[in-house]
Amino acid sequence: MGERPDEPKRFGPMTIALVALLGLAAAVLPLLPEGLRPYNFAAFGALGLFAAGRLNLGLGFLLCIGGKLLSDSFNYAAFHFQPDYLPMWKYILPFAIYPIFGVFLRRTANPFLIGGTALFASVLFFLVSNFGAWLEQAMPYPQTFAGLMECYAMGLPFYKGTLIGDVAITCGIFAAHAYLAKCYFPAEAVKPATVEVER
């Protein structure tokens, strides 16, 4: 099925190049020493948002979740296959939140909407992933509402880098796409949805 005339060109060279660049950043960032990046600063969330928003949902899932799984597998091998570093789906699956929200960015280049979506998706990721950790007793927090709140409170210092990475990298990659589309790749520019009114 072909694209409508008002649809941006998906899978154009510029968009593919940006996704590849973001994928490379997602792969490299976790390998940097902690002194060179905030703890948990990563590009997986931004990759999911951008790939789903500018390509399609399936690729968003594949790149975001697959990239995280691959990264965790490398970590597992780097730490001599210690069970503590074994990739776990219960911590990887919450990354599906990002591509789902990325779909809502397909028809917009509005920086406030993009930044707000990245922020909302990131906060929801924090809530879901920490809820899973509390439910599975990754740490022995009481199975009460107070225990859940304690789990969230203890997770906040680890979340700071994730939040910064999600919002900053998402805004940066969408801004780069908008600028390059405007200046050099007009066929890949996102055009706002229009509503035709009958007269």
C-alpha positions as CSV (number, residue, x, y, z in Angstrom):
1,M,0.0,0.0,0.0
2,G,1.4,3.4,-1.0
3,E,1.8,6.5,1.1
4,R,-0.8,9.3,0.9
5,P,0.5,12.5,-0.8
6,D,0.4,14.3,2.6
7,E,2.3,11.5,4.4
8,P,6.0,12.0,5.2
9,K,8.3,9.6,3.3
10,R,9.0,6.8,5.8
11,F,12.2,4.8,5.5
12,G,13.9,7.7,3.8
13,P,17.7,7.9,3.9
14,M,17.8,10.7,6.5
15,T,15.4,9.0,8.9
16,I,17.1,5.6,8.5
17,A,20.5,7.3,9.2
18,L,19.2,8.9,12.4
19,V,17.7,5.7,13.6
20,A,21.0,4.0,13.0
21,L,22.9,6.8,14.8
22,L,20.5,6.5,17.8
23,G,20.9,2.7,17.8
24,L,24.6,3.2,18.0
25,A,24.3,5.6,20.9
26,A,22.0,3.1,22.7
27,A,24.6,0.4,22.2
28,V,27.6,2.6,23.3
29,L,26.2,4.6,26.2
30,P,25.9,1.7,28.6
31,L,29.6,0.8,27.9
32,L,30.9,4.2,29.1
33,P,32.3,4.4,32.6
34,E,29.8,5.8,35.1
35,G,32.0,8.9,35.6
36,L,31.4,9.9,32.0
37,R,27.6,9.7,32.1
38,P,24.8,9.9,34.7
39,Y,23.9,6.5,36.2
40,N,21.3,4.8,34.0
41,F,21.7,7.4,31.3
42,A,20.7,5.5,28.1
43,A,19.0,6.0,24.7
44,F,16.7,3.0,24.6
45,G,13.6,5.0,25.5
46,A,14.4,7.7,22.9
47,L,15.1,4.9,20.3
48,G,11.7,3.4,20.9
49,L,9.9,6.8,20.7
50,F,11.7,7.9,17.6
51,A,11.6,4.6,15.6
52,A,7.9,4.2,16.3
53,G,7.2,7.9,15.6
54,R,9.1,8.2,12.4
55,L,9.2,4.6,11.0
56,N,6.6,2.2,12.4
57,L,5.5,0.5,15.7
58,G,7.0,-2.9,14.9
59,L,10.5,-1.5,14.4
60,G,10.1,0.6,17.5
61,F,9.5,-2.5,19.5
62,L,12.2,-4.5,17.8
63,L,14.9,-1.8,18.2
64,C,14.0,-0.6,21.7
65,I,13.4,-4.0,23.4
66,G,15.8,-5.9,21.3
67,G,18.5,-3.3,21.9
68,K,18.0,-3.4,25.6
69,L,18.0,-7.2,25.6
70,L,21.2,-7.2,23.6
71,S,22.9,-4.7,25.9
72,D,21.9,-6.7,29.0
73,S,23.3,-9.8,27.4
74,F,26.7,-8.1,26.8
75,N,26.7,-6.9,30.4
76,Y,25.9,-10.5,31.5
77,A,28.9,-11.8,29.5
78,A,31.2,-8.9,30.6
79,F,30.5,-9.8,34.3
80,H,31.5,-13.5,33.7
81,F,27.9,-14.7,33.4
82,Q,27.0,-13.9,37.0
83,P,23.3,-14.6,37.7
84,D,22.8,-11.0,39.1
85,Y,23.5,-9.7,35.6
86,L,21.3,-12.1,33.7
87,P,18.8,-10.3,31.4
88,M,15.3,-10.6,32.8
89,W,12.1,-10.0,30.7
90,K,10.3,-8.5,33.7
91,Y,12.8,-5.6,33.5
92,I,13.0,-5.4,29.7
93,L,9.3,-5.6,28.8
94,P,8.4,-2.3,30.4
95,F,10.5,-0.7,27.6
96,A,7.5,-1.5,25.3
97,I,5.9,1.7,26.8
98,Y,8.1,3.9,24.6
99,P,7.2,2.6,21.1
100,I,3.5,2.7,22.1
101,F,3.8,6.4,22.9
102,G,6.0,7.0,19.9
103,V,3.0,6.2,17.6
104,F,1.3,9.4,18.9
105,L,4.2,11.5,17.6
106,R,3.9,10.4,13.9
107,R,2.0,13.5,12.8
108,T,3.8,16.1,14.9
109,A,7.1,18.0,15.1
110,N,5.9,20.1,18.0
111,P,8.7,20.2,20.5
112,F,6.4,20.7,23.5
113,L,4.3,17.7,22.5
114,I,7.4,15.6,21.9
115,G,9.1,16.6,25.1
116,G,5.9,16.1,27.1
117,T,5.4,12.6,25.6
118,A,8.9,11.6,26.4
119,L,8.5,12.8,30.0
120,F,5.1,11.0,30.4
121,A,6.4,7.8,28.9
122,S,9.5,8.0,31.1
123,V,7.5,8.5,34.3
124,L,5.2,5.6,33.3
125,F,8.2,3.4,32.7
126,F,9.5,4.2,36.1
127,L,6.2,3.4,37.8
128,V,5.6,0.2,35.9
129,S,9.2,-1.2,36.2
130,N,9.4,-0.4,39.9
131,F,6.0,-1.8,40.5
132,G,7.2,-5.1,38.9
133,A,10.4,-5.0,41.0
134,W,8.2,-4.6,44.2
135,L,5.8,-7.3,43.1
136,E,8.6,-9.8,42.4
137,Q,10.4,-8.8,45.6
138,A,13.6,-7.9,43.8
139,M,14.3,-6.2,47.2
140,P,12.5,-7.2,50.4
141,Y,10.0,-4.3,50.5
142,P,6.8,-5.1,52.5
143,Q,3.9,-6.2,50.3
144,T,1.9,-3.2,51.4
145,F,1.1,0.3,50.0
146,A,3.8,1.7,52.2
147,G,6.3,-0.8,50.9
148,L,5.4,0.1,47.3
149,M,6.0,3.8,48.1
150,E,9.3,2.9,49.7
151,C,10.3,1.0,46.6
152,Y,9.5,4.1,44.5
153,A,11.4,6.4,46.8
154,M,14.5,4.2,46.8
155,G,14.3,3.9,43.0
156,L,14.4,7.7,42.4
157,P,18.2,8.1,42.6
158,F,18.6,5.4,39.9
159,Y,15.8,7.0,37.8
160,K,17.5,10.4,37.4
161,G,19.8,9.4,34.6
162,T,17.0,7.5,32.8
163,L,14.7,10.6,32.9
164,I,17.5,12.9,31.6
165,G,18.4,10.5,28.8
166,D,14.8,9.9,27.8
167,V,13.8,13.6,27.5
168,A,17.2,15.0,26.3
169,I,17.9,12.4,23.7
170,T,14.3,12.2,22.5
171,C,14.1,16.0,22.0
172,G,17.5,16.1,20.4
173,I,16.8,13.4,17.8
174,F,13.4,14.7,16.9
175,A,14.8,18.2,16.6
176,A,17.6,16.9,14.3
177,H,15.0,15.2,12.1
178,A,12.9,18.3,11.9
179,Y,15.9,20.5,11.0
180,L,17.3,18.1,8.4
181,A,13.9,17.6,6.8
182,K,13.3,21.3,6.6
183,C,16.7,22.1,5.1
184,Y,17.7,19.1,3.1
185,F,15.1,16.3,3.0
186,P,11.7,17.9,2.5
187,A,10.1,14.6,1.4
188,E,10.7,13.3,5.0
189,A,9.2,16.3,6.7
190,V,6.2,15.6,9.0
191,K,3.1,17.5,8.0
192,P,0.5,18.2,10.7
193,A,-2.8,16.5,10.3
194,T,-5.4,18.6,8.6
195,V,-9.2,18.4,8.9
196,E,-11.2,19.2,5.8
197,V,-14.5,21.0,6.4
198,E,-17.3,20.7,3.9
199,R,-18.8,23.9,2.7
